[in-house]
Amino acid sequence: MAFTFHGGLHTYDGKELSKDKPITVLAPKGDMVYPMSQHIGAPAVPVVARGDKVLAGQKIAEANGAVSACVISSVSGEVRAIEPRMTASGTESLSIVVENDNEYRTIEGLGEKRDYRSLSADQIRSVIKEAGIVGMGGAGFPTHVKLTPKDDGAIDYVIVNASECEPYLTSDYRIMIEYPKLLVEGLRIEMSLFPNAKGIIAIEDNKKDAAEALIALTRQDPDIEVKLLKTKYPQGAERQLIYAATGRKIHSAMLPADAGCIVNNVDSVVAIYYAVAESTPLFRRIITVTGDAVVNPQNFWVRTGTSYTCLAEAAGGFRSKPEKLISGGPMMGQALFTLDIPVTKTSSALLAFTKDEVSRYEEGPCIRCGRCVSVCPGRIVPQKMMEAAERSDYEQFVRLNGMECCECGCCTYVCPAKRRLTQAFRQMRRSILDSRKKK
């Protein structure tokens, strides 16, 4: 039996382009760029200066405040500059620029094995913090904060988000196929922090080969369950995932821990394993490069700081000049106007399409068809929310439960009038949150 949630939709997933391509190690070219804002929360603070020599695995920026994350150099070389650089979000972020010496000399002790069972919970959390691990499903919430709830004993489930519901993305799938043992061990490390927790690997039923491998590895472990979820977008959204996997509900004013759950993405869990069990901080990403404009779609092991231009070249370049470039998935990713941006901890994919299917349509008036309501996983009313957004009526937007929007894009996808619903809701939510912070 496959579990699921209300609403959602089935899209062309495009995964066949890259799902069978093994992960390939990519050697970077040129300078490496490390933004200080690769996570939710306060930007990291540089602990190196221009002219300093650095090593791969070295902390070059310190977490700043309660919610922040360290930044780790992925190469050895010299700090060439500390200056604003463009990121995938389209904004500039203060960044450390390292001239790669191509020698990849590492800090002492990198890769040393250790038994996590010999470490206390506080020591494990400290290791994860120093490793700079964040949510690698896209949100970028610092993992050491997520793994430090008010009451460890109140956590009932540690969930691995293995759904990878975004179309075209196959990096998590390749990790599960190629490194299933590391994923399971990473989950066990997480579970060791919570005395009453069971483990759930929540995976969509279109990845049965990966599910079978994980079931085989956990068959003798009564505390870990591999749970098949129905293949449907946005199955990987945190609220929908928790409901499908446990039957528990959360809303925008709650954290997963309030419902007794801790949720981490596949690559984040593997990063936890490497940090705790192999003394290796986070300075790499598994990234899908795909789309009909890409010559050779595939998945890469990439050092953070690598340019997206290097990603495109490694995949054979483009068949023709793409009309649309996206960092991340087509539903929730960021449209790009340049590839001169760095891979960060939250990078998951580079998509390139020969045609921009969005911009070729003009936005029309709402025809009251109700399709947006039928697919909304939050059970809210996008049609009415859009009316409030067009008037910049923040109070009405909140009354309509607009803050429950997870910005999944389902409403925009099905709208026959091609209205930019999700974009309007994202702007409204950001404005309301900014206003609340000022107050």
Secondary structure, 3 states (H helix, E strand, C coil): CCECCCCCECCCCCHHHCCCCCCEECCCCCCEEEECCCCCCCCCEECCCCCCEECECCEEEECCCCCCCCEECCCCEEEEEEEEEECCCCCEEEEEEEEECCCCCECCCCCCCCCHHHCCHHHHHHHHHHCCCECCCCCCCEHHHHCCCCCHHHCCEEEEECCCCCCCCCHHHHHHHHCHHHHHHHHHHHHCCCCCCEEEEEEECCCHHHHHHHHHHHCCCCCEEEEEECCCECCCCHHHHHHHHHCCCCCCCCCHHHHCEEEEEHHHHHHHHHHHHHCCCCCEEEEEEECCCECCCEEEEEECCCEHHHHHHHCCCECCCCCEEEECCCCCCEECCCCCCECCCCCCEEEEECCCCCCCCCCCCCCCCCHHHHHCCCCCCHHHHHHHHHCCCHHHHHHCCHHHCCCCCHHHHHCCCCCCHHHHHHHHHHHHHHHHHHC
